[in-house]
Structures are given as structure tokens and as C-alpha cells.
Amino acid sequence: MRDIRFLLKTHYAGSHALVIGINSYAHASPLSHAVSDATAVHELLVKELGFPSDNVKCLIDERATRDAILNGYFRFTRNDVGLDDRILVFFAGHGHTLTGNRGEVGFLVPYDAVLDDYSTFIRWDDLTKNSELIRAKHLMFIMDACYGGLALTRSTLPGSARFLKDMLLRYSRQVLTAGKADETVSDAGGPLPGHSVFTGHLLEGLRGKAASDAGVITANGLMSYVYQCVSRDRDSNQTPHYGHLDGDGDFVFKAAGLSELESAQGKDLDRLITVPYSEELTETHSLTKKFERAKTLLSSESSSIELHDFLLSEVRRFLVLTAEDNFPVVGSFNQADFVPRLERYESAVLDLSILLATVAYWAKPVHLSTLQKCLSRSCDRLDARGGLAVWLELRWYPLILQTYRAGIAAVDAQRYESLAALFHTPLPVIAHHQQGSLLVEAVGKCILELNRTNLLKTIPGHENHYTPLSEYLFKILQPSLDDLLFLGKSYEHAFDTFEVLLALAVADMNLVRDKGAWGPVGRFGWKRHGAAAPFQRVIDEAIAQGPRWAPLQAGLFGGSFQRFQRVATEYGQKVSTLPWL
């Protein structure tokens, strides 16, 4: 990738496009909406996105021959196309894929292609390789066709943040296709009459639905929007494919307010844009393979950097899956939506929470900062915004799941350094504004708020439970933890011990902040009779070992036995007054 930022400007000097649409082929089956798709894109570029009409070449049906398409494309190699220009190539028509010795090869099918003579097709990588002859800093291919052989990178990961002006100072070659080699691209249906599924959503995205809150439409934003819409459209059996072919800039379609940023004198004013979340990421592996990789990286301190990067990639994936597009917080409350939403959160956080449990189970001191960073970054999207209160509170539910899985694993492995790091993870200011500055405080408040709603009692089988959330978590967490960590019969002991320590840690922080010794009451609250009562067992163990008690040695309760005694006494008194049998 070249770095030509010092030669570029924070705007576009010129805009060019080649737009192709073929319904009627000389030798191939016809299509219904390719021409209307191309015509609509042409009009939108000129009327709404600032492309001069003289710079947009439109090839329709018999005009879209192989020679005409290549001539139109290579026209961009001329010197009147400058460094600070942007170029869009749109193609609606047939695509084709052949499998060669080195993998799949994709082709565009021009109007005059002869189907049994591939020399009459246009090889996709001939266009991409020759893009290096084009001076324009930003070039984007949008192809309403399906084929393979795309050598894509993910140089800008979903969930990353980029400055708007910096996007315009970086070289990029990007591509968005309607489908992959083994998929049939729909030529009908979609959101707009007379357009394909893919181009219908593309047009809606360009008209504003793919814009950020600040009104910015970038290629990454458009690609993310189209990917999600097309893959979920009821008329679609296709999955768009997209990414960078080269570079790490971002094609900007519309940027409201950019001129104000450029006109500032003596100040480098800029606007931070979040790369929109999408579900298409680099190749994912099964949870078991991820688990094995995490264990391998944990086995050597020299792999701590690789482990850090691996886990943060999973945090990014988690943020993608729990984005507001997938979990809207506005609208009226429907109780029937509660449990399905709960289950979707559980699915979204499963891989990450298991990997964090793996770290908590085997962590060395060098790994604890990575554990804390992953937990903290998991809260990136939890800033306070408008919406339905119950849905806003439920956004914290994945953090409860992460805390429980990692905490249970730490207790079972007696890695109390991991548990202390977990509880004492500092949260981002934007997240802890309402929930507390440490993870243990946030989780305590989340549990309190969820219990106050009584919605957990709507879960089938939990209607009459004293502690429905605790009982629910006890059941749903066991299979995954047992499969990978093989906790067996020790699971219940570890679960109950963790909940006691969590409750005491929350109560401890409340006492520190002069709020009273309150902490979330788990299933240990009703298991308080007999020698095996979890709460009393933990207290007895601590008293027997005194300052040598492992949780104190790890830094819980400030490492002070007296501080622990105070919180245990005051919290124990509250538990003893619970009106449960």
C-alpha cells in the first residue's frame, strides 16, 4: 500500500464514473432490471452525489460491448484524472466464475460475450490489477453480479474509528459485489419496484439510509448497510461480498460539514467516524478451535501480544453482533420479545465470554491486562442514549454473562488474581457514568435493575423462583463451561462460590462509597441451611485462613481481613432477614 497522504487534499478535486447495465445480451439469457439499476445509479450520482454529468459514462445493452467497457475503464488512466479524484465503476449484468489451478477466477459478461469463448469475457482481476495505472486516490467497484476470485483484505476492521479527513488522505481500492461464486443473484424483489434486491438496497443506502449520525456516507458504511439488508431480505438468497482490494482509505460519497473542517485556520479540526458494524468479518472458526488457540497462546508468555490481538478481534466481532441495528432500543415494549432478545444476546457473546473464561482459568500475570482490556472494550457501545428503559438496561446483559463465565472459571481454577482483575476492571467513562467505575459495580447494578423488572420471572420454568436470574444463569452457563473446561460436579460449587464473592465485592464497594452493604443475592440466598450453605462456607473458610485467605492475597477487599469481616457481617445480616424458606 502506498502512503501518498502528503500529496493529497482533504476533498475530491474531481468525480468520475463508469456505469454499465445489460438486460438484453447477444448470446446470453436476458435480465429484467439491470438497465433500470444502472440508469438509477447514473441519475443518483449526478443529481445527489455531485458527479458532473460529463464525467459519468453510461453503457446500456448493446453499447456495453467488451471493447466499450474496457475503453471506458482505461479512460481513467489519462492525465486529466488527478490524484485527488474519486472513481466509481458500477456493473449490473451477468457474472461468471471458473475454477483454475490457483483458485476461482471471476469474470464480467459483456453484451457481446460468446458463452463458450472466455476470451470474450472480461476477467475481473484484469480490472483490479490495472487499477494501479489510475492516479485517483479512491476507486470503488460496485458489481450487481456474482462471481469468485476476489482477493479482499480487511485493512479497516469493523468497529474501528477513523477521522473523516484522514479517510480522504489515504489511497483505497474497494469492491462490493451482490453475491459470491456459488450464489444466484436475484434480479427482482427487494425494497424498490423495478430494481434488483441488491441495487434496491444500494440506492436506499446512497439516498441516506447508510449515512452516519453526522450525515456521512462512506464506502464502508454503504457496504455494511447493503450487506445486512441484502443478506436478510426475504427475496434474497445471496450474501454480498465486500472489502478492500488495496489501501486503507475510504471512498466518501457524502460528507456534510467537511467544508467547515477544512476552513478552520490554525486548527486541525476533524470528525471521528466509526466504521459501521457488519456481520461479515474475516474467516471465523468454530468455538472449539478458538478455545484451543487461546490455550496455546496462554501457554507461553512470549505469545501475549498475539493473544491480545486475537482476543480483541473477538471483541470486535461481539460489538458487531450486538450493534443497535440488531438490538434496537426504541419502540414499544412487547413481553414476547424479551426471552428471544435474551437468547440472541447469549448467542452473540458466547465465543468471547468462553475465551475470557479460558484466560481467567489459565492466566499468568502478564495476561491480566488483556483480560481487563477486553472487558472494558466490550462496553464501548453502552453510552447512555434515548430508548426504552428495559432495552437499554438489557444491553448490559452480555457483560453479566462475561463476568459470570470468567468468574466461575477463575474460582474453579483458584485463580483469584484473575477474579480480582475481573472485578476491578475500570470501565470507560462513557459507560460507567450511570453504572459505576468498576466492572463489579456495573454488574451489581445491572443485576439489581434486571431483578426489579421481574421480567426474569417470565422465563418459562422460572415464574416462582426466588432468584430467577441466578437460576437461569446457573442452567445456561453450565453446558459451555463444562464442554470446554470440564468442570463436572465442581461446577455448582464454583458457581455458588463465585456468586457469594461477587455479592460481597459489590457490597464492599458500596460500603467504600457509603451506600450500605448491598450486593446481588444469588441462589446462595436460599441455600443458607446446613454445613454446605455456600455463604457460610465462604465465611468459614476466610475466618479459618485469615489474612492468608487466597482472595485477600489476590487483592479482593483491599487485601484487608478487617475490611472483609465488616462487609461479611453487614451483608450477612441482610441475607439472614430474607423472607425465604
N, C-alpha and C positions, 0 to 999 in steps of 0.2 A: 504494500500500500504506500502511495506517495503522500508526503506531507507538503502541501502547497499553500498552507494557511496564510503565509506571509505575502503571498501573491494575490490572494482573493479578497473580495469585499463581502460585507455582511448583507448583501442583497443580490438580486439577479439583474444582470445587465440586459439579458435577452431571454426569451422563451420560445421554444420550437417544439413541434410535434409532428409525428407521422402516425396517421390513423387509418386503419385498414379494416374493412368489413366485407365478407364474402358470403352471400346467400346462394347464388347460382354458380356452380362450378362447371367447367367444360367437361370434366371426366369423373367427377366425384358426386356423391349424393348431396342434394341441396340442404340448406339450413333455413330456418324461418326468421330469426331475429338478429342475425349478425350485422346486417346493414343498418337496421334501426339502432342497434347498440353503438355502432361506430358513429352514426350521424349524431346521436345524442351526446356522446363524448366530445365530438368536434364542437358542437354548439356550446356545451358547458365550458370547455377550455377557453373559448373566445369571449363568451358573454359574461362569465362569472369568475374566471380564474386568471384573467389578464394576459392570455396568449394572443398576440397580434394575429389577425386572420390571415395575413400574408405569410406568416411563419408556420401555419398549420396546413400540411398537405394531407388530403383525404383521398384514399384509393378505395373505390367501391366496385364490387363484382368484377366485370371483365377488365377494368383498369388495374386490378390488383394482380398483375402477372408477376412472375418471378423476377424478371428484369426490372419492372417498375418498382417493386418493393425494395430490391437491393439498391437501385439508383436513389430512391428516396432516403434510404438509410445512410448510404455513403455520402449523400449531400451534406450530412452533418460533419464530415471531416474537413470541410472547406474552412478557410481562414476567417470568413465572416461569422463563424460560430466561435464565441470567445470563451475564455476561462471561466468567467462568472455567469455563464448561461446555464439554463436547465433544458433538458430534452425529455419528452415523453413519447414512447412508442406503444401504441395500442393496437392489438390484433384480435379480431373476432372471426373465427373460422375453424377449419379442421386442424387438429394436431395429430402427430403420429410418432410412435416410438418403435425403435428397433433395438435388439439386444446384440451388442458386439462383444468382442473378446475382452474389453475392459469395462463392460457395463452397458447401461442403457444410453441410447443416443436419441435425442428428441429432434423433431422436425416440425416446421410450419408447412402447411399445404397451401400454395398459392392457387390462383384461379386456374392457371393452365397446367397444373401438375398432372402427369400421367402416373396412375397409381402403381404400375409395376415398374416404373423407372424412377429410382430415388434420386437420380441426378437432376430431376425436375423439381424436387422439393428444396426447401431452404433449411439447411442444417442449423439448429439452434446455436450451437457453440461457435459457428462462424460469425454470428452477430455479436455474441458476448466477447469473443477474443478480439474482434475488430473494434470493440468499444474503446480500446486503448488508443486508437487513432483519433478519437474525438476529444477535443480540448475541453468541452463543457465539464464543469465540476460535478454536476448531478445529471445522471441518466437513469430513467426508470422504464422498465418494460412491464406492461400490463397485458396479459395474454388470456383471452377468454377461449381457452383451448386446454387440452390435457396432453401431457407427454412427460417422459422421464428425462434423465440425464442432466439435471440441474445441479451444478456444483455450488451449493449455497453455503454461506458461513453465517454465524450469528455474532458478529462483532459487537453489536449493541444488544445486550440481553434485555428481555422484558423485565420491567421493574427498575431499570436504570434511570437515572436522571441526567439530562443534558441541557446545557444552556442553548437558547434559541440561536443567538448569534454564532455560537461555536458550530452549530449544525451547518451553517452556511459557509463556514471556513474550511470544511473538510470534504474531501473527494468521496464520491459514492457511486456505485452501480448497484441498483436494486431491481428485484423482479417479484411480480405477483402473478401467479397463474391460477386458472379456475379449477384445476384438478390435477391429479397425478397420473402416472402412466397407466395404471390398471383401473381407472375410473371413467365412467361415462359422464360427460358434462351435459347438463340439461340445457336445452335450447328454448325452454319455456318455463312458465311458472314464475315464482319469485314475487317481489313486492310491487313491481311496476308492470302494467299491461304492455305487451309488445316488446318485452325485453327478456333476456335470459335471466336465470336466477342470479348468476354471478354479477353481470353488468347492472342488473336492477339494484342490488345492494351496493355496488360500486358507486353508482350515480347518487344514491341516497347519502352515502358517506361523503362524497365530494360536495354535496349540497349542504353539508353541515352536521350530519349525524356522527361523523368521525372526528369532529372538532374537539379540542380540549376545552376545559372550562374557560380558558383565556381566548378561545376562538381560533386556535392554531390547528391547521390540518397538515400533518406531515405524512410521509410515506409509511413510516412505522405505525402511525395512528390509523391510517387508512387500511393498511394490510391487516392489522389486528381486528378492526371493525368488520371488514369483509370476511375474514376467516371465521369469526364467531357466528356471523349472521348466516353465511352460506352453509357451514357445517351443521347448523341447527334447523335450517329451513325445511319445512315439511315436503317441499317439492324437490329437494336436493338429495342426491346420493353421492355427492362429491365433497372433497376436502381441499380447499385452496392450499397452495404451496407458496412459500414466500421467504425472502431473506436478502442478504447482501451477496452480490457476486464479487464485489471488491470494495474496499474502502470502509469508512465508518461514519460518514456524514449521513444526512437525511434529507431527501427531496422534500421541499416545503411547497405545498400547494397554496396555502393562505396563511398569513401571519398578521393578524390585526395588531396594531400598535408598534410594529417593528420600526417604523419611521421615527417614532418618539425616542426609541432606544438609540438609534443612530445619530440623532440630532443633539444628544447630550454633550455638552462641552466640558472637557477635563475630567469626565467620569466614565468609567467602563460599566454603564448600566446594562443589565441583561435580565433575561427572564428564564427561570429554571423550568424546564418542561419534563414531565415524567413520560418515559417511553411507555405507551399503553400496554397493559397486560393482555396477553393472549395465551391460549392453551397450547399453541404449537411451540415446542421447545426442541432442544437437541434430543437425540435419541434417549429414551428412558429405558431403564432396566427393571426387572422385577424387584420387588422389595427384598427378596432373599439375596439377590446379587448385590444390592446396595448395602445390605447388612454385612455381608461377607467382606465387601470392600472397606467399609468403615472399620471392621475389626482388624483387617490387615494394616490399615493406616494407623490405627491406635497402638499397634504392637511396636512401633518404632517412633521415638521422639523426632527423628530426622524427617518423618513424614507429616509433621504437624502443619506445615504450610499447605500441603496437598489436601490434608483433611479439612482445613479451614475452607479452602476453595470449594471442595466437594460439598460440604455441608451448606455453605452459603448458596450454592446453586439450587439446593433443595429448598432453602428459604425462599428464593425467588419463585420457584415452582409453586410453593404453598401460597405466596402472595398472588400469583396468577389465578390460582383456583378459587381463592376466597375474595376476589375483587368484587366490587359492588355490582358490576354487571351480572354476576352470578348470584349475588345475595342482596337484592335491593332492600333498602331500609325505609322507603316511603310507601304510602298507601295504607289501606285499612288492614286491621289485624283479622286474620282468619285462623281460628284454632286448629283447623285441619292441616294448616301449613306448618305447624310448629314441629312435629316429630320428623316429617320429611326434611325440613331445613336442618334440624339437629343431625340427622343421619348424613346429609351432604357435607356438613362441616366435618364430621368424623372421617368421612372418606377423604376429604381434601387434606387433612392434617395427618393422616395415618403414617405415610412414609417418613415425614420429617420428625414426628414425635417418636417413632421407633428408632430412628437414627440418633436422636438426642438421648433416648434411653440407653442406647448402646454406648454412647460416650459416657454417660453418668455411671454405667456399670463397670467400665474398664479404664476410665480416665486417669491419666497421670497429671501432675500439677500443671504441666505445660499446656494441657488441653482445656483447662477450665475456662480460660478467657474466651476460647472459641465457643464453648457451650453458652456462656453468657451473651456473647455477641449474637448468636443465632436466636436466642430467646428475645433479646431486645429488638432485633430487626424484624422479628415476627409481628411486632406491634406497629410497624411503620404506617399501616393504613387505619389505625384506630384513633385518629384525631377526632375530636368532637365535631359532629355535623348534624344538620337537621334530619329528622326522620322519626319513625315510630319508636318510642322508647324501648319496647320489648325487643325489637330487631337490633337496635343499637347496642343494648346490653348483650344480646346473644352473639355479637361479633367477637366478644371476649371468650366465648366458649372454647375455641381451639387452644387458647392459652391455658385453660384449665386442663385440657387433655394432655398438652405437652408437659405441664408441671406434674401431673399425676404419673404419667408413664415414666418420665425421667426420675421422679422422686421414688417411686416404687422400686425401680431398678437399682437406684443408689442404696436404698435401705436393704434390699435383699443382698447386695454385694458388700454391705457395710462400708460403703464409700461415702462417709459423712462429709468429706471435703467437697464431693460433688453436690451433696444435698445443700450444704451451706452456700456454695456458689450459685446453685439454682435459686434458693430463697432470696439471696442478696443481690440478684441481678438488677442493676439500675435500669429503669425504663426511660425511653425518650421523653423529654419534657412534654411534647405534644400529646403523648399517650397517658402520662401519669397525672396530667392536670386534674383529672377527676377521680382517678383510681388509686393514687399513691405512688411514691417514688421508687419503691422496690417491688419486685415481682410478687413476693409473698403477700404484700399489702393489696396489690391489684387482684390477685387470685381470691383472697379472702373477701374482698368487696364484691367481686363477680359472683361468687357462690351465694353471698347474702342476698344480692339482688335477684338472682335466679330463684332462690328459695321463696322470696317474698311474693313472686308472681303466682306461685302454686301451679305453674304450668307443668312442672315435672310430674305432678300427680295425674296429668292427662296421658302419660305414657302407659299403654296397656300393661297391667300387672303391677303398677306402682301406685295405684289410687289410694291405698291405705297405709303406705309405708311412712314411718316416722321421718326417715331421711331419704326421700326418693332419689335425689341427685346422687348421693353416695352409693345407694344400692344399684342404681343404673350404671354408674361408672364401674363399680365392682364387677358387674357382669360383662360389660362390653370390652373392658381393657384386658381381661384375662386371656382370651384366646391368642391375641397377637403377641403379648408378652411371653406367654408360655411356649408358643411355637418357636420363638427365636432365642429366648433366654432360658427356657426350660426350668421355670420356677417351680412347677409341680405343686406339691402341697404347701410349700413355703409361701405361695402367692398370698393367701389370706392373711398370714402373719405380717408379711411385708406391707400389704395394703393397709391394714389397720394401724400398724406402727407409723407408716407414713402419714396417715390422716391425723393421728394424735400429735405428731411432731409439727405438722402443718398448722393445726389449730393452736398449739402452744406458741409457735413462732409468730402467728398473726396476733395472738393476744399479747405477746411480748412487745411487738411493735406498737400496738395500741397503748400499752402502759407507758412505753417510752414517750409517746406523744400525748399522754394524759387523757386518753379516751376511754379508759376502763378495759378490763381483761376479757374482751370478747374475742372469740375465734370460731370458725365454722365447725359445727358439730356433725361429724360423720356417723357411720354406723356404729362406731365405738360408743356413741352416746347411750344406746340401748343395750349394749353388750357390757354392762358395768357390774355384773354379779359373778361371783366365783373367782377362783385363783387365776383364771386365764383372761380376765377382763382386760382388754387392751390398754385402756388408760391407766389403770392401776399398775399393770405390768411395767409400763414405761417408767412410771414414777418410782416404783420399787427398784428398778434396775439403776436409775440415776442416783438414787439415795445410796444404794449399795456401793457404787463406784466413786461417788463424789466428784471432785474436780477431774478425776481420771476418766470420767464417762466420755465415750468417743464423740458424741455430738458436741459436747463442750470443747473438747480438744480441737474440733474442726472449726470452731468459732461461732456456733449457734448460741444464742442468748448472751452474746458478747463474751463468751468464754467464761462467764461468771456463774459459779454454782449458786451463789446467793440470789442472783437475778433469776435463775431458773426456779429456785424454790418459791420465790414470790409469785411468779406467774403460774406455776403449777398449783399453788394453794388457792389463789384467787380464781383461776379458771376452773379448778376442780370444784369449788363451791358452787359456781354457776351450773356446772354439769349435774351436780347432785340434786339440784332443785328442778330438773326437767320432769314434767308430769308423765313420764313414760313408765310402763310396767317393766 
